[in-house]
């Protein structure tokens, strides 16, 4: 359902609630006002995205992907603040199947912007992992430094530390490879 339609439905329901309260039907007016608030809330937070996040936390990426695929045109169905989060979720799901193809989703999510800094750090950490898989050490270090800077609450500190350790192991493998020749 388009976001404009959601907004119109929310306004009609809220208007009906105010009318009921005006006629003295307070109980139904409050109930309908609550229902209008839920519809208005779905304008800002798409229910498909919320359910997909729930399934990703439960590590059920098939169901999460199913819910995200219900969003056919994210520019019409989502609020513009959610575009980056949609691409982040698509990137996380795609990275479980084919990590190299998920890079475009993470870059697009960063370009569209996200409000929460730990989500930006997660996207940059994922891009660092992709760069490491491509053996691009300079780009991986850049993304890791940016991820550490964006992770203000230290939610991803353990993963960043582990990634730096893997990068050090990558250096040792490269040195050994050159000595064997």
N, C-alpha and C positions, 0 to 999 in steps of 0.2 A: 504494500500500500504506500502510496506517495506521502511524503511528509506534509505537503500542503493539505491533503485530505485529512490527515490526522489532526492537524491544527484546526481545521474547520469543524470536524466532529467534536473536538474538545471544547471549542467555543459554543457550539450548539448545546452540548450537555451542561456546560457551566451556566449558560443562559436559562436552561430549563430548571436547574437547581435554584437559581436566584428567583425565578418565577414561582416555584413551589414554596420557597421560604416567604415570598411576598404574599402569597395567598394563605399563609398560616400552616402549611403542611411541613413543619420543621423536620420531622423525622426523615421523611422521604427526601426532603431538600438536602439535608446533610449527607445522606447516603449517595444521592446522585452527584453532589458536589465532590465527594470522595472518588466516585467513578470517573468524573471529568478530570480530576487531578491525575489519576492513573493514565488516562488517555493522553493528557498533556505531557506527562513524564515520558511516555513512549515516543514523543516527538524528539526529545533530547537523547534518550537512551533506547536504542533499538533492541527489541526483545530477542531477535535472532542472535545479535552479538553477545548479549548477556548469557544466553543459553550455550552458545559456542564456547565462551570463556569458562563456563562451568564444566563442560565436557573436557576442555583442554586441561583444566586443573585435575580432573579425574583420570587424565591420560587416555582418553577415549577419542582419538583424533578422527575416527571415521564418523562418529555422530557429530562432532564439532564441525567437520567439513560439510556434512549434510545440512546443518543449520546455517552455515555461512553461504552455501550455494543457493539457499532460498532468497538471498539478496541478489537479485538479478542485475540491477543497475544501482550501484551504491551511491552515485551522485544524486539520484532522485529519491532514494529510499532512506538515506541517512542524513543527519545534520552534518554540516561541513566540518565540525570539530571531530567527527568520528571517522573521517576518511583515512587518516593516518593509522588509527587503531584497526580498521578493517584490513588494511594492507599488512599491518604487523601480524594479525592473526592468520591471514592467508600465508604469509611467509613462514610462520611457525609450523603450520600444517604441512606446507610444501617442503620444508627443511627435513621433515621426518622421512619423506619419500625420496626426494632428489635434492640434496643440499645446494648444489650449484645453481639450480633453477630458482631457488628462493631469494637469490641476491636482488633481483629486480623489485620484489615486494618490499624488502627491507629498505632499499634506497628510496623507493617511492614513499614509504611511510615516513622516512626522515624528511623528505622534501615537502610533504604535506603538513608535517608538524604534529606533535603530540604534546599535551599539557603536562603530563606526569614525567618527571625526569628519569625515573627508574625504567619506564618504557622506552625512552630514548636510549638509555644505557643498554637495555636488552637488545634493541635493534643494532646498535653499534658493536656489541659483543658478538652477536650472530654474524655480522659482516666481518669481524676480525677472524672468526672461525673459518669462514669461507675463504678469506684471503690466505690464511695459513694452509688450507687445503690446496690452494693454487700455488703455494710456495712463494707468495709475495710477502716477504717479511716486513718490508717498510710500511706497506699499507696496513698490515695486521697490527703493527706497533702503534700506528697512528690511531686506528679504531680502538685499540685497547686503552690508550691514554685518554681518549675522549670518553670512553665508557666509564673509566675510573673517575673522571671529572664529573660526569653526569650522575653517577651513582651517589647522590648526596646522603642517602639514608643507609648506605652500605648493605643493601639487599643482595647485591651481586658480587660482593667483595670476594667470597670464596671461589666463585666461578672465574673471576678475573685473575685471581692468584693462580688457579689451576691452569688457566690459559697461558699465563706468563711462564709457568713451569714447562708446559708443552712446547712453547716457543724456544726455551733454552735447550730442550731435548732436540728440537729441530736443528738448532745450531750445531750441536754435537754430531748429529747424523750427517750434516753437510760436510763438516771437517773430516770425519772418518771416510766419507765417500771420496774426497779429493786425495787423501793419503793412499788409498788403495790403487790409484791409477799410476 
